[in-house]
């Protein structure tokens, strides 16, 4: 029986966005392991936090994670299961959606 791989923190970053960029905070936390030159993601938590847009859920406007043994999306307090294709695809979706939120917010402030 193969030995289970040791899970490590692969990435943990927080970016404070300037007001002209929409404000708020982007948070990335990714866990996994490396196997034969490949990175395998086992846990992830991606969040866009902005209390000026949404005060519930600790300010989490948008988030994707796989806590509680399933992949899901948070959007202003609503949690829904999402189909998981892969981490890269989830990251792309997250980035596209938070940028769309920012664009809409800018349009509202005109």
Rosetta blueprint (number, residue, H / E / L):
1 X L
2 X L
3 X L
4 X L
5 X L
6 X L
7 X L
8 X E
9 X E
10 X E
11 X E
12 X E
13 X E
14 X E
15 X E
16 X E
17 X L
18 X L
19 X H
20 X H
21 X H
22 X L
23 X L
24 X L
25 X E
26 X E
27 X E
28 X E
29 X E
30 X E
31 X E
32 X E
33 X E
34 X E
35 X E
36 X L
37 X L
38 X E
39 X E
40 X E
41 X E
42 X E
43 X E
44 X E
45 X E
46 X E
47 X E
48 X E
49 X E
50 X L
51 X L
52 X L
53 X L
54 X L
55 X L
56 X L
57 X H
58 X H
59 X H
60 X E
61 X E
62 X E
63 X E
64 X E
65 X E
66 X L
67 X H
68 X H
69 X H
70 X L
71 X L
72 X E
73 X E
74 X E
75 X E
76 X L
77 X L
78 X E
79 X E
80 X E
81 X E
82 X L
83 X L
84 X L
85 X L
86 X L
87 X H
88 X H
89 X H
90 X H
91 X H
92 X H
93 X H
94 X H
95 X H
96 X H
97 X H
98 X H
99 X H
100 X H
101 X H
102 X H
103 X H
104 X H
105 X H
106 X H
107 X H
108 X H
109 X L
110 X L
